[in-house]
Amino acid sequence: MEKETSKSIPNFTQEDR
């Protein structure tokens, strides 16, 4: 799920990680 989110919203992934 995190991988898919990164493609859709790279910003969200950066904040989460």
C-alpha atoms as one frame of an Amber mdcrd trajectory, in Angstrom:
protein
   0.000   0.000   0.000   2.825   2.373   0.776   4.382   1.734  -2.626   1.166
   2.563  -4.451   0.676   5.693  -2.374   4.176   6.849  -3.247   3.266   6.817
  -6.951   0.025   8.678  -6.309   1.359  11.048  -3.648   5.145  11.071  -3.200
   4.674  13.860  -0.688   2.634  11.614   1.597   5.308   8.929   1.453   8.027
  11.390   2.439   6.051  12.587   5.461   5.214   9.035   6.502   8.842   7.867
   6.227
